Amino acid sequence: MSRLTDRISYLQGLAEGMKLNPGKDSHKLILGILDVLGDVGDAFDALAEAHGELNEYVESIDANLADLEAACYANAAEDEAGEGEDPETGLIQYVCPHCGGTVDVDPDDIDFDEEALCPLCGKALFPVLPEEPDQEPESKPETQPANKPDQKPESSPETQPAGKPDQKPESKPEA
């Protein structure tokens, strides 16, 4: 029982001690108010009990959530470390593409301007990729349409001497 219900019970006891007559209008009002106060006190006790149960339930959910967060953030830290990376040391285990050996590499020590060599076989750990051109040429040179194999090249009067179309021009001796 709560303090509120204790006080309501005390008032109801006083009313019984006063021998209030339910037949009188003024006494009927006081007895009705005390009866309603009794119902309010019972409802308040039921709400307080339900609140306590819900509070315990929320606390258990909070504890479970804390466990899940700890597990999830531990996995996230491992995921951030990367595949093959030890989250405690920060070293990456890299498999050499040439010899297949496992090499521990510190990402802070990698200089991509220099070639990193495998300590086991001495070959490059990271393959060099060909550079792609930054831009395509703005204009391509125009090409003459190719002659079909069964067609002879067209000749103009300026390039062919008169007379025999398939002969080479004769050279004139200079005087």
Residue frames as qw, qx, qy, qz and C-alpha x, y, z in Angstrom:
[[0.000, 0.887, 0.462, 0.000, 0.00, 0.00, 0.00],
 [0.394, 0.421, -0.027, 0.817, 1.15, 3.48, -0.75],
 [0.122, -0.198, -0.443, 0.866, 0.93, 6.47, 1.49],
 [0.347, -0.051, -0.257, -0.900, -1.97, 7.77, -0.60],
 [0.620, -0.258, -0.663, -0.331, -4.08, 4.64, -0.07],
 [0.414, -0.236, -0.683, 0.553, -3.21, 4.70, 3.65],
 [0.063, 0.111, 0.206, -0.970, -4.55, 8.24, 3.92],
 [0.506, -0.124, -0.446, -0.727, -7.69, 7.35, 1.97],
 [0.586, -0.260, -0.766, 0.042, -8.28, 4.38, 4.30],
 [0.229, -0.185, -0.529, 0.796, -7.85, 6.69, 7.31],
 [0.289, 0.022, -0.052, -0.956, -10.49, 9.09, 5.93],
 [0.604, -0.180, -0.628, -0.457, -12.88, 6.20, 5.27],
 [0.487, -0.241, -0.748, 0.383, -12.36, 5.02, 8.86],
 [0.005, -0.116, -0.316, 0.942, -13.13, 8.52, 10.17],
 [0.464, -0.081, -0.333, -0.817, -16.36, 8.56, 8.14],
 [0.627, -0.245, -0.730, -0.120, -17.42, 5.22, 9.63],
 [0.360, -0.200, -0.619, 0.669, -16.53, 6.48, 13.11],
 [0.168, 0.055, 0.099, -0.979, -18.68, 9.55, 12.58],
 [0.282, 0.386, 0.866, -0.147, -21.57, 7.27, 11.67],
 [0.212, 0.259, -0.269, -0.903, -22.46, 9.26, 8.56],
 [0.572, 0.376, 0.643, -0.344, -26.01, 8.53, 7.45],
 [0.238, 0.020, 0.696, 0.677, -26.20, 7.63, 3.73],
 [0.106, 0.699, 0.704, 0.065, -29.81, 8.86, 3.77],
 [0.072, -0.867, -0.119, 0.479, -28.87, 12.52, 4.31],
 [0.611, 0.775, 0.054, 0.152, -27.87, 14.50, 1.23],
 [0.012, -0.894, 0.430, -0.123, -24.78, 16.09, 2.83],
 [0.625, -0.421, 0.657, -0.011, -23.55, 12.75, 4.17],
 [0.852, 0.392, 0.345, 0.035, -24.29, 11.07, 0.83],
 [0.435, 0.870, -0.205, 0.108, -21.87, 13.49, -0.88],
 [0.236, -0.737, 0.622, -0.118, -19.04, 12.86, 1.60],
 [0.771, -0.114, 0.625, -0.046, -19.48, 9.07, 1.43],
 [0.770, 0.612, 0.176, 0.040, -19.50, 9.24, -2.42],
 [0.224, 0.883, -0.398, 0.110, -16.27, 11.28, -2.43],
 [0.464, -0.547, 0.689, -0.103, -14.59, 8.79, -0.06],
 [0.856, 0.188, 0.480, -0.033, -15.74, 5.88, -2.24],
 [0.629, 0.768, -0.051, 0.104, -14.30, 7.54, -5.38],
 [0.068, -0.827, 0.544, -0.125, -11.06, 8.30, -3.49],
 [0.731, -0.263, 0.627, -0.055, -10.82, 4.59, -2.62],
 [0.827, 0.470, 0.297, 0.082, -11.14, 3.66, -6.31],
 [0.340, 0.894, -0.258, 0.135, -8.55, 6.31, -7.27],
 [0.386, -0.681, 0.615, -0.095, -6.13, 4.94, -4.65],
 [0.831, 0.013, 0.556, 0.026, -6.58, 1.36, -5.96],
 [0.698, 0.696, 0.115, 0.128, -6.04, 2.53, -9.55],
 [0.054, 0.903, -0.410, 0.116, -2.96, 4.49, -8.47],
 [0.612, -0.458, 0.645, -0.020, -1.51, 1.39, -6.77],
 [0.844, 0.312, 0.427, 0.090, -2.14, -0.69, -9.91],
 [0.485, 0.858, -0.083, 0.147, -0.43, 1.97, -12.07],
 [0.226, -0.814, 0.528, -0.084, 2.54, 2.16, -9.69],
 [0.766, -0.192, 0.612, 0.043, 2.95, -1.63, -9.82],
 [0.765, 0.561, 0.281, 0.147, 2.74, -1.67, -13.64],
 [0.205, 0.938, -0.257, 0.109, 5.23, 1.20, -13.78],
 [0.485, -0.631, 0.605, -0.003, 7.66, -0.76, -11.62],
 [0.824, 0.116, 0.543, 0.116, 7.36, -3.84, -13.86],
 [0.597, 0.779, 0.108, 0.158, 7.88, -1.75, -16.99],
 [0.081, -0.911, 0.400, -0.049, 10.89, -0.05, -15.41],
 [0.659, -0.373, 0.646, 0.094, 12.48, -3.46, -14.68],
 [0.782, 0.426, 0.434, 0.138, 11.73, -4.57, -18.25],
 [0.366, 0.920, -0.088, 0.113, 13.28, -1.42, -19.75],
 [0.323, -0.775, 0.544, 0.016, 16.38, -1.88, -17.58],
 [0.761, -0.085, 0.626, 0.147, 16.77, -5.47, -18.82],
 [0.660, 0.689, 0.253, 0.163, 16.37, -4.29, -22.44],
 [0.065, 0.957, -0.279, 0.049, 18.97, -1.59, -21.80],
 [0.550, -0.539, 0.630, 0.101, 21.41, -4.18, -20.44],
 [0.779, 0.254, 0.544, 0.179, 20.82, -6.43, -23.46],
 [0.456, 0.880, 0.073, 0.112, 21.30, -3.46, -25.79],
 [0.201, -0.866, 0.455, 0.049, 24.57, -2.60, -24.08],
 [0.697, -0.220, 0.660, 0.175, 25.77, -6.18, -24.64],
 [0.690, 0.565, 0.417, 0.176, 24.76, -6.00, -28.32],
 [0.200, 0.970, -0.131, 0.029, 26.48, -2.63, -28.77],
 [0.428, -0.681, 0.578, 0.138, 29.67, -3.98, -27.24],
 [0.717, 0.060, 0.657, 0.224, 29.62, -6.99, -29.56],
 [0.546, 0.768, 0.311, 0.121, 28.66, -4.90, -32.59],
 [0.054, 0.966, -0.251, -0.021, 31.28, -2.21, -32.00],
 [0.572, -0.474, 0.633, 0.217, 33.91, -4.88, -31.42],
 [0.691, 0.338, 0.583, 0.260, 33.02, -6.37, -34.83],
 [0.336, 0.932, 0.122, 0.060, 32.98, -2.89, -36.38],
 [0.258, -0.841, 0.439, 0.184, 36.48, -2.23, -35.05],
 [0.635, -0.144, 0.698, 0.297, 37.63, -5.47, -36.66],
 [0.571, 0.649, 0.471, 0.175, 35.86, -4.53, -39.91],
 [0.099, 0.986, -0.102, -0.083, 37.47, -1.07, -39.89],
 [0.490, -0.587, 0.571, 0.298, 40.82, -2.73, -39.48],
 [0.520, 0.543, -0.488, -0.443, 40.23, -4.38, -42.83],
 [0.992, 0.036, -0.050, -0.111, 40.41, -7.93, -44.02],
 [0.850, 0.190, -0.259, 0.417, 43.55, -9.58, -42.80],
 [0.127, 0.635, -0.320, 0.692, 44.43, -6.67, -40.53],
 [0.521, -0.316, -0.673, 0.419, 45.14, -7.26, -36.87],
 [0.171, -0.873, -0.259, -0.377, 43.11, -4.61, -34.98],
 [0.649, -0.712, -0.041, 0.265, 45.58, -4.59, -32.08],
 [0.588, -0.326, 0.302, 0.676, 48.79, -4.08, -34.08],
 [0.350, 0.789, 0.000, -0.505, 47.36, -2.52, -37.24],
 [0.157, -0.399, 0.775, 0.464, 49.48, -4.81, -39.47],
 [0.780, 0.372, -0.054, -0.500, 48.00, -6.10, -42.70],
 [0.610, -0.172, 0.748, 0.195, 48.64, -9.69, -43.70],
 [0.538, 0.647, -0.223, -0.493, 49.26, -9.56, -47.44],
 [0.858, 0.038, 0.490, 0.149, 49.74, -12.58, -49.68],
 [0.110, -0.541, 0.531, 0.643, 52.54, -12.14, -52.22],
 [0.767, 0.478, 0.053, -0.425, 51.12, -12.63, -55.75],
 [0.479, 0.606, -0.626, -0.107, 54.38, -14.28, -56.87],
 [0.250, 0.268, -0.900, 0.236, 55.40, -16.75, -54.14],
 [0.627, -0.442, -0.543, -0.342, 52.12, -17.00, -52.20],
 [0.481, -0.127, -0.607, 0.620, 53.86, -16.25, -48.89],
 [0.277, -0.868, -0.398, -0.105, 52.14, -14.20, -46.20],
 [0.429, 0.230, -0.208, 0.848, 53.81, -10.90, -45.35],
 [0.250, -0.775, -0.472, 0.338, 52.90, -8.59, -42.45],
 [0.330, 0.426, 0.176, 0.824, 52.80, -5.02, -43.78],
 [0.145, -0.572, -0.424, 0.687, 52.42, -1.83, -41.73],
 [0.350, 0.773, 0.471, 0.240, 50.17, 0.49, -43.77],
 [0.145, -0.964, 0.038, 0.221, 52.01, 3.53, -42.41],
 [0.481, -0.510, 0.536, 0.471, 55.31, 2.24, -43.83],
 [0.619, 0.417, 0.587, 0.315, 54.03, 1.73, -47.38],
 [0.024, 0.625, -0.201, -0.754, 55.37, 4.28, -49.86],
 [0.722, 0.489, 0.487, -0.049, 53.47, 3.82, -53.09],
 [0.334, 0.880, -0.274, -0.198, 56.01, 5.94, -54.97],
 [0.011, 0.550, -0.834, -0.048, 58.57, 3.19, -54.39],
 [0.770, 0.039, -0.560, -0.304, 58.20, -0.46, -55.19],
 [0.615, -0.478, 0.513, -0.360, 57.60, -2.64, -52.12],
 [0.508, 0.351, -0.776, -0.127, 59.43, -5.95, -52.38],
 [0.908, -0.318, -0.162, -0.220, 58.45, -9.27, -50.87],
 [0.274, -0.720, 0.625, -0.128, 61.01, -10.27, -48.22],
 [0.825, -0.083, 0.555, -0.063, 60.51, -13.93, -49.17],
 [0.772, 0.368, 0.424, 0.298, 61.00, -13.87, -52.95],
 [0.349, -0.373, 0.195, 0.837, 62.26, -10.32, -53.61],
 [0.134, 0.398, 0.620, 0.663, 59.60, -9.53, -56.22],
 [0.190, -0.227, 0.023, -0.955, 57.14, -6.61, -56.16],
 [0.123, 0.267, 0.844, -0.449, 54.32, -7.07, -53.64],
 [0.378, 0.657, 0.380, -0.531, 51.94, -4.68, -55.35],
 [0.577, 0.337, 0.559, 0.490, 51.50, -5.03, -59.11],
 [0.041, -0.390, 0.121, 0.912, 52.08, -1.90, -61.15],
 [0.469, 0.632, 0.610, -0.092, 48.99, -1.02, -63.11],
 [0.379, 0.268, 0.368, 0.806, 49.34, 0.76, -66.45],
 [0.050, 0.423, 0.263, -0.866, 48.35, 4.39, -66.27],
 [0.354, 0.661, 0.647, 0.139, 45.22, 5.35, -68.11],
 [0.248, 0.299, 0.176, 0.905, 45.34, 8.49, -70.23],
 [0.025, 0.352, 0.480, -0.803, 43.78, 11.43, -68.46],
 [0.476, 0.580, 0.149, -0.644, 41.94, 12.68, -71.55],
 [0.715, 0.361, 0.541, 0.256, 41.14, 11.39, -74.99],
 [0.296, -0.052, 0.327, 0.896, 42.61, 13.34, -77.91],
 [0.286, 0.505, 0.283, -0.764, 40.37, 16.25, -78.76],
 [0.683, 0.574, -0.077, -0.445, 40.34, 15.62, -82.52],
 [0.768, -0.072, 0.581, 0.262, 41.38, 12.61, -84.53],
 [0.005, 0.427, -0.514, -0.744, 43.13, 13.19, -87.86],
 [0.758, 0.420, 0.150, -0.476, 40.79, 12.75, -90.77],
 [0.447, -0.211, 0.799, 0.343, 41.62, 9.77, -92.93],
 [0.418, 0.302, -0.486, -0.706, 40.96, 9.30, -96.61],
 [0.889, 0.049, 0.269, -0.366, 38.45, 6.57, -97.35],
 [0.412, -0.336, 0.798, 0.283, 40.30, 3.43, -98.29],
 [0.520, 0.335, -0.501, -0.606, 39.99, 2.20, -101.85],
 [0.915, -0.020, 0.297, -0.274, 38.22, -1.05, -102.31],
 [0.556, -0.342, 0.677, 0.339, 40.51, -3.87, -103.46],
 [0.577, 0.409, 0.640, 0.298, 38.81, -4.16, -106.84],
 [0.230, 0.960, 0.160, -0.005, 39.05, -0.40, -107.56],
 [0.656, 0.248, -0.039, 0.712, 42.06, 1.35, -108.98],
 [0.261, -0.574, -0.256, 0.732, 43.18, 4.55, -107.30],
 [0.344, 0.892, 0.294, 0.014, 41.82, 7.66, -108.88],
 [0.570, -0.113, 0.158, 0.799, 44.36, 9.70, -110.71],
 [0.150, 0.898, 0.194, -0.364, 44.29, 13.34, -111.45],
 [0.665, 0.698, 0.016, 0.265, 45.85, 14.99, -114.48],
 [0.083, -0.905, 0.373, -0.186, 48.37, 16.67, -112.21],
 [0.617, -0.500, 0.607, -0.039, 49.78, 13.39, -110.88],
 [0.779, 0.151, 0.577, 0.195, 49.71, 11.29, -114.08],
 [0.079, -0.399, 0.473, 0.782, 51.48, 12.15, -117.30],
 [0.676, 0.450, 0.010, -0.583, 49.41, 12.31, -120.44],
 [0.488, 0.428, -0.708, -0.280, 49.37, 9.33, -122.65],
 [0.616, -0.039, -0.785, 0.045, 49.95, 6.26, -120.55],
 [0.531, -0.676, -0.001, -0.511, 47.97, 6.29, -117.33],
 [0.908, -0.416, -0.032, 0.032, 49.83, 3.46, -115.58],
 [0.739, 0.318, -0.196, 0.561, 53.38, 4.56, -116.34],
 [0.484, -0.651, -0.167, 0.561, 55.64, 6.44, -114.05],
 [0.275, 0.957, -0.016, -0.092, 56.56, 9.92, -115.20],
 [0.806, 0.279, -0.061, 0.518, 59.83, 10.16, -116.97],
 [0.414, -0.754, -0.030, 0.509, 62.45, 12.27, -115.41],
 [0.496, 0.845, 0.015, 0.202, 63.84, 15.10, -117.51],
 [0.718, -0.062, -0.134, 0.680, 67.53, 15.74, -117.47],
 [0.154, -0.919, -0.156, 0.328, 68.32, 19.06, -116.00],
 [0.652, 0.554, 0.099, 0.508, 70.20, 21.44, -118.22]]
